[in-house]
Amino acid sequence: MKRLLSVILVCVMLLSLAACGSGNKPGPSQSSTPSASQSAEPTKPANEKKPVIGVAIFDYSNNYVTYIRNSIMSVGGDKADIQMVDAQNDQAKQVEQIDILLSKGVDVLCVNAVDPKAASTIISKAKAADVPIIFFNRSPSKEDMLSYDKCWYVGTTPEDSGRMQAEMAMEAFKNDSKFDKNGDGVLQYVILKGTLGHPDAEARTNAVQETFANAGFKTELLDVQPGDFKTQTAKDVTDVWMGKFGDKIEMILSNNDAMLLGAIEAAKAEGYFSGDASKVMGAIGINALPEILPAIKDGTIIGSILSDAYSEGLNIFTMAYNVATGKDVYEGVEIKPDDMKAIRVPYIPISKDNVNVAEEMYAKALNK
């Protein structure tokens, strides 16, 4: 019995000593202050987290928009998590994609709308989620833009491209008699129009005709047909024109270069744009895409009006990054916004004399 009591007493003493010893060390929930020779691991500020930018593209197959999205990715680099989706020219699909991006918690939306008239629906979704939105390339109405204080636009002034296109046509017709094939002093021309009802298509087409009229320039508009901004559709339209008007067409003016490429292909089958002096036809596009530049260089076509895809991409990313990181949306943006909070990148007429301007822009867009 005495032996048992002795064992119990020893155990109690050992437990007591262990308890006293453990009080000299901080427990797992305690913190110790580092000495002067130590450095605590810095806490990463919340604003250093990469912002998540959702980018909704109307159609990856569109030539020009491809350069805008390449520019966004090039400028963005690793500064942000850019989540880009392709609506394949389907507005319903784009709305679904925007719902998904919002559900993922993007910090800002950048939207190249399939149909600008659907902007109000997209804005209401972004507004409900309190997510800023930057439309680009296809402009919503002013009313829609002003309906949400966290909504902006990056693009161009489409009327300017139509005006510049008409001015280039007038200069070519006045300075080179070969374009006046019937010698009547009147420019007989056709217009390849983009998608019917599309704001840019309507603005460019109307601006061409108004510029001719305001200048008192004599013209005869043979036909205007929609080519939906697509090469194959424009080729089909031009095939019909070749049979209907033939050599009567003195100039083709196209709402974009993608359609002009189709028109050239169709006209070449009839001997135009192939160097045959008896088969002359002028042509002017819009965008000054890399695919059309060789034809400008060798004099096959008169020229095109450059849409600066790099500057558009630069401003889209800059503004998106600004709002996503709590900065003023226009910080670092050199172009002043207009009354509908839009940044309008200026167009540049491109002819044989300044093709290098377009080449340099695309080199930046492709990060070459």
C-alpha positions as CSV (number, residue, x, y, z in Angstrom):
1,M,0.0,0.0,0.0
2,K,2.8,2.4,0.9
3,R,4.5,1.5,-2.4
4,L,1.4,2.3,-4.4
5,L,1.0,5.7,-2.7
6,S,4.7,6.5,-3.5
7,V,4.1,5.7,-7.2
8,I,1.0,7.9,-7.3
9,L,2.9,10.8,-5.6
10,V,5.7,10.6,-8.1
11,C,3.3,10.8,-11.1
12,V,1.5,13.8,-9.6
13,M,4.9,15.6,-9.2
14,L,5.9,14.8,-12.8
15,L,2.6,16.1,-14.2
16,S,3.0,19.3,-12.2
17,L,6.5,20.0,-13.5
18,A,5.4,19.4,-17.1
19,A,2.6,21.9,-16.7
20,C,4.9,24.5,-15.3
21,G,7.4,24.0,-18.2
22,S,4.8,24.4,-20.9
23,G,3.9,27.9,-19.6
24,N,7.2,29.3,-21.0
25,K,6.3,28.7,-24.7
26,P,3.5,30.4,-26.7
27,G,0.7,28.1,-27.6
28,P,-0.6,27.7,-31.2
29,S,-3.1,30.6,-30.8
30,Q,-0.4,33.0,-29.5
31,S,2.0,35.1,-31.5
32,S,5.5,36.0,-30.7
33,T,7.1,39.4,-31.6
34,P,10.1,39.0,-33.9
35,S,13.4,40.4,-32.6
36,A,15.3,43.2,-34.4
37,S,17.3,40.6,-36.3
38,Q,14.1,38.9,-37.6
39,S,11.7,40.1,-40.3
40,A,8.0,39.2,-40.3
41,E,6.6,37.9,-43.7
42,P,4.9,40.9,-45.3
43,T,1.1,40.7,-45.7
44,K,0.2,41.0,-49.4
45,P,-2.1,44.1,-49.9
46,A,-5.5,43.2,-51.1
47,N,-5.1,45.5,-54.1
48,E,-2.1,43.4,-55.4
49,K,-4.5,40.6,-56.2
50,K,-4.9,40.3,-60.0
51,P,-8.2,41.8,-61.1
52,V,-10.5,39.5,-63.1
53,I,-11.6,41.0,-66.3
54,G,-14.4,39.4,-68.3
55,V,-14.2,40.1,-72.1
56,A,-17.2,39.1,-74.3
57,I,-16.5,39.1,-78.0
58,F,-19.2,39.0,-80.6
59,D,-17.4,36.7,-83.0
60,Y,-13.8,35.4,-83.0
61,S,-13.9,35.0,-86.8
62,N,-14.2,38.7,-87.4
63,N,-10.9,40.0,-88.8
64,Y,-10.8,43.4,-87.2
65,V,-12.0,42.4,-83.7
66,T,-9.3,39.6,-83.7
67,Y,-6.7,42.4,-83.6
68,I,-8.5,44.2,-80.8
69,R,-8.6,41.1,-78.6
70,N,-5.0,40.4,-79.4
71,S,-4.2,43.9,-78.3
72,I,-6.1,43.5,-75.1
73,M,-4.1,40.3,-74.3
74,S,-0.8,41.9,-75.4
75,V,-1.3,45.1,-73.3
76,G,-2.7,43.1,-70.3
77,G,0.2,40.7,-70.1
78,D,0.1,39.1,-66.6
79,K,-1.3,42.1,-64.9
80,A,-4.8,40.7,-64.9
81,D,-6.8,37.5,-65.2
82,I,-8.5,38.0,-68.5
83,Q,-11.4,35.6,-69.2
84,M,-12.5,35.9,-72.8
85,V,-15.5,34.3,-74.5
86,D,-16.8,34.0,-78.1
87,A,-20.5,34.5,-78.7
88,Q,-20.1,33.3,-82.3
89,N,-22.4,36.1,-83.5
90,D,-25.3,34.8,-81.3
91,Q,-26.8,37.4,-79.0
92,A,-28.6,34.9,-76.8
93,K,-25.4,33.0,-76.3
94,Q,-23.6,36.2,-75.4
95,V,-26.1,37.0,-72.7
96,E,-25.6,33.5,-71.2
97,Q,-21.9,34.0,-71.3
98,I,-22.2,37.3,-69.5
99,D,-24.4,35.6,-66.8
100,I,-21.6,33.1,-66.3
101,L,-18.9,35.7,-66.1
102,L,-20.9,37.7,-63.5
103,S,-21.5,34.5,-61.5
104,K,-17.7,33.9,-61.4
105,G,-17.3,37.3,-59.8
106,V,-15.5,39.3,-62.4
107,D,-14.3,42.7,-61.3
108,V,-15.3,44.4,-64.6
109,L,-17.0,43.4,-67.9
110,C,-15.7,44.4,-71.4
111,V,-18.4,43.8,-74.0
112,N,-18.3,43.7,-77.8
113,A,-22.0,43.3,-78.3
114,V,-23.4,41.1,-81.0
115,D,-26.4,43.4,-81.2
116,P,-25.9,46.9,-79.7
117,K,-29.7,47.1,-79.2
118,A,-29.2,44.4,-76.6
119,A,-27.1,46.7,-74.5
120,S,-29.9,47.6,-72.1
121,T,-30.3,43.9,-71.1
122,I,-26.5,43.6,-70.5
123,I,-26.3,46.8,-68.6
124,S,-29.2,45.8,-66.3
125,K,-27.4,42.6,-65.4
126,A,-24.1,44.4,-64.7
127,K,-25.9,47.0,-62.7
128,A,-27.6,44.5,-60.6
129,A,-24.3,42.9,-59.8
130,D,-22.6,46.3,-59.3
131,V,-20.0,45.4,-61.9
132,P,-18.6,48.2,-64.1
133,I,-18.9,47.6,-67.9
134,I,-17.0,48.8,-70.8
135,F,-18.5,48.4,-74.3
136,F,-16.3,48.5,-77.3
137,N,-16.3,48.4,-81.1
138,R,-20.1,48.3,-81.3
139,S,-21.7,51.3,-79.6
140,P,-24.9,51.2,-77.6
141,S,-27.3,54.2,-77.8
142,K,-26.5,57.3,-75.7
143,E,-29.6,56.6,-73.6
144,D,-28.3,53.2,-72.7
145,M,-24.8,54.5,-72.0
146,L,-26.1,57.1,-69.6
147,S,-28.4,54.7,-67.8
148,Y,-25.6,53.4,-65.6
149,D,-22.8,55.5,-64.0
150,K,-20.3,52.6,-64.3
151,C,-20.7,52.2,-68.0
152,W,-18.2,53.5,-70.7
153,Y,-17.4,52.9,-74.3
154,V,-14.2,52.6,-76.4
155,G,-14.5,52.8,-80.2
156,T,-14.4,55.2,-83.1
157,T,-16.7,57.7,-84.7
158,P,-18.0,55.7,-87.7
159,E,-19.2,58.8,-89.6
160,D,-15.5,59.9,-89.8
161,S,-14.5,56.7,-91.7
162,G,-17.3,57.2,-94.2
163,R,-16.3,60.8,-94.7
164,M,-12.6,59.9,-95.2
165,Q,-13.5,57.2,-97.6
166,A,-15.6,59.6,-99.8
167,E,-12.8,62.1,-99.6
168,M,-10.2,59.5,-100.8
169,A,-12.6,58.5,-103.6
170,M,-13.0,62.1,-104.8
171,E,-9.3,62.8,-104.8
172,A,-8.6,59.6,-106.8
173,F,-11.3,60.3,-109.3
174,K,-10.2,63.9,-109.8
175,N,-6.5,63.1,-110.1
176,D,-6.6,60.0,-112.2
177,S,-8.7,60.0,-115.3
178,K,-8.6,56.2,-115.7
179,F,-11.4,55.9,-113.1
180,D,-13.8,58.0,-115.2
181,K,-14.2,55.1,-117.7
182,N,-17.1,56.6,-119.6
183,G,-15.8,60.1,-119.6
184,D,-19.0,61.7,-118.2
185,G,-17.4,63.4,-115.2
186,V,-19.7,61.4,-112.9
187,L,-18.5,58.7,-110.5
188,Q,-20.6,55.6,-110.9
189,Y,-20.1,53.5,-107.7
190,V,-21.5,50.8,-105.5
191,I,-21.5,50.4,-101.7
192,L,-20.9,47.2,-99.8
193,K,-22.8,47.8,-96.6
194,G,-22.3,45.9,-93.3
195,T,-25.2,44.3,-91.4
196,L,-28.5,46.1,-92.0
197,G,-29.4,48.3,-89.0
198,H,-25.9,48.0,-87.5
199,P,-25.0,51.5,-86.3
200,D,-21.6,51.6,-87.9
201,A,-22.9,50.3,-91.2
202,E,-25.6,52.9,-91.3
203,A,-23.3,55.7,-90.2
204,R,-20.5,54.9,-92.7
205,T,-22.9,54.4,-95.6
206,N,-24.8,57.6,-94.9
207,A,-21.6,59.6,-94.4
208,V,-20.2,58.6,-97.8
209,Q,-23.3,59.9,-99.6
210,E,-23.5,63.0,-97.5
211,T,-19.9,63.9,-98.1
212,F,-20.3,63.6,-101.8
213,A,-23.4,65.8,-101.7
214,N,-21.9,68.4,-99.4
215,A,-18.9,68.7,-101.7
216,G,-21.1,69.1,-104.8
217,F,-19.4,66.1,-106.3
218,K,-21.2,64.4,-109.1
219,T,-22.0,60.7,-108.5
220,E,-24.4,58.0,-109.5
221,L,-25.0,55.3,-106.8
222,L,-25.6,52.2,-108.8
223,D,-26.5,50.0,-105.8
224,V,-26.1,49.4,-102.0
225,Q,-26.2,45.9,-100.8
226,P,-25.5,44.4,-97.3
227,G,-22.5,42.1,-97.1
228,D,-22.9,41.5,-93.3
229,F,-19.2,42.5,-92.9
230,K,-18.2,39.1,-94.3
231,T,-15.9,38.2,-97.1
232,Q,-18.0,35.4,-98.7
233,T,-21.3,37.3,-98.5
234,A,-19.6,40.3,-100.2
235,K,-18.2,38.0,-102.9
236,D,-21.6,36.7,-103.7
237,V,-23.0,40.2,-103.9
238,T,-20.2,41.3,-106.2
239,D,-20.8,38.3,-108.5
240,V,-24.3,39.6,-109.0
241,W,-23.1,43.1,-109.6
242,M,-20.6,41.9,-112.3
243,G,-23.4,40.4,-114.2
244,K,-25.8,43.3,-113.7
245,F,-23.5,46.3,-114.1
246,G,-20.3,45.0,-115.6
247,D,-17.9,47.7,-116.7
248,K,-20.2,50.4,-115.6
249,I,-18.9,50.2,-112.0
250,E,-16.1,52.7,-111.6
251,M,-15.5,52.3,-107.9
252,I,-16.5,50.0,-105.0
253,L,-16.7,51.5,-101.5
254,S,-16.9,48.9,-98.7
255,N,-17.9,49.4,-95.1
256,N,-15.0,47.2,-94.1
257,D,-11.9,45.4,-95.6
258,A,-13.3,41.9,-95.0
259,M,-16.0,42.6,-97.5
260,L,-13.7,44.3,-99.9
261,L,-11.5,41.2,-100.1
262,G,-14.5,39.3,-101.2
263,A,-15.4,41.9,-103.8
264,I,-11.9,41.9,-105.2
265,E,-12.0,38.1,-105.5
266,A,-15.2,38.2,-107.5
267,A,-14.1,41.1,-109.7
268,K,-10.8,39.4,-110.4
269,A,-12.7,36.5,-112.0
270,E,-14.0,39.1,-114.5
271,G,-10.5,40.5,-115.2
272,Y,-10.6,43.4,-112.8
273,F,-7.8,44.1,-110.3
274,S,-5.4,42.0,-112.4
275,G,-3.3,44.6,-114.1
276,D,-5.4,44.7,-117.3
277,A,-5.5,48.3,-118.4
278,S,-8.9,47.8,-120.1
279,K,-10.4,46.5,-116.8
280,V,-10.1,49.3,-114.4
281,M,-12.1,49.7,-111.1
282,G,-11.3,51.7,-108.0
283,A,-11.8,50.3,-104.5
284,I,-11.5,51.7,-101.0
285,G,-12.1,49.8,-97.7
286,I,-12.2,50.6,-94.0
287,N,-10.0,49.1,-91.3
288,A,-6.7,48.8,-93.3
289,L,-6.4,45.2,-92.3
290,P,-3.0,43.5,-92.8
291,E,-4.7,41.3,-95.5
292,I,-5.5,44.3,-97.6
293,L,-2.2,46.2,-97.2
294,P,-0.3,44.3,-100.0
295,A,-3.1,45.4,-102.4
296,I,-2.6,49.1,-101.4
297,K,1.2,48.8,-101.7
298,D,1.1,47.5,-105.3
299,G,-1.7,49.9,-106.4
300,T,-4.3,47.2,-106.8
301,I,-6.7,49.3,-104.7
302,I,-6.7,53.0,-103.8
303,G,-6.6,52.6,-100.1
304,S,-8.4,52.0,-96.8
305,I,-9.3,53.9,-93.6
306,L,-7.3,52.6,-90.7
307,S,-9.1,51.7,-87.5
308,D,-6.4,51.6,-84.8
309,A,-7.0,48.2,-83.2
310,Y,-4.0,48.6,-80.9
311,S,-5.2,51.9,-79.5
312,E,-8.6,50.5,-79.0
313,G,-7.3,47.4,-77.1
314,L,-4.9,49.6,-75.1
315,N,-7.7,51.9,-73.9
316,I,-10.1,49.1,-73.2
317,F,-7.6,47.3,-71.0
318,T,-6.4,50.5,-69.3
319,M,-9.9,51.6,-68.4
320,A,-10.9,48.1,-67.3
321,Y,-7.8,47.7,-65.1
322,N,-8.4,51.2,-63.6
323,V,-11.9,50.5,-62.5
324,A,-11.1,47.0,-61.3
325,T,-8.3,48.4,-59.1
326,G,-10.2,51.4,-57.7
327,K,-8.5,54.0,-59.8
328,D,-10.2,56.8,-61.9
329,V,-11.4,55.1,-65.1
330,Y,-9.7,57.6,-67.4
331,E,-6.2,57.5,-65.7
332,G,-3.6,57.1,-68.3
333,V,-6.1,57.6,-71.2
334,E,-5.0,60.4,-73.5
335,I,-8.2,60.8,-75.4
336,K,-10.9,62.9,-73.8
337,P,-14.4,61.2,-73.3
338,D,-17.4,62.7,-75.1
339,D,-20.8,63.4,-73.7
340,M,-21.8,59.7,-73.7
341,K,-18.6,58.7,-71.8
342,A,-17.0,57.3,-75.0
343,I,-13.3,57.3,-75.9
344,R,-13.2,57.8,-79.7
345,V,-10.0,56.5,-81.3
346,P,-9.3,58.5,-84.5
347,Y,-9.2,57.0,-88.0
348,I,-6.2,57.4,-90.3
349,P,-6.5,57.3,-94.2
350,I,-4.0,54.8,-95.5
351,S,-2.7,55.0,-99.1
352,K,0.3,53.7,-100.9
353,D,2.3,56.6,-99.4
354,N,1.8,55.7,-95.7
355,V,1.2,52.0,-95.5
356,N,4.0,51.8,-92.9
357,V,1.6,53.5,-90.4
358,A,-0.8,50.6,-90.6
359,E,2.1,48.0,-90.5
360,E,3.5,49.6,-87.4
361,M,0.2,49.6,-85.6
362,Y,-0.4,45.9,-86.3
363,A,3.1,45.0,-85.2
364,K,2.2,46.5,-81.8
365,A,-1.2,44.8,-81.8
366,L,0.5,41.5,-82.3
367,N,3.3,42.3,-79.9
368,K,6.0,41.8,-82.6
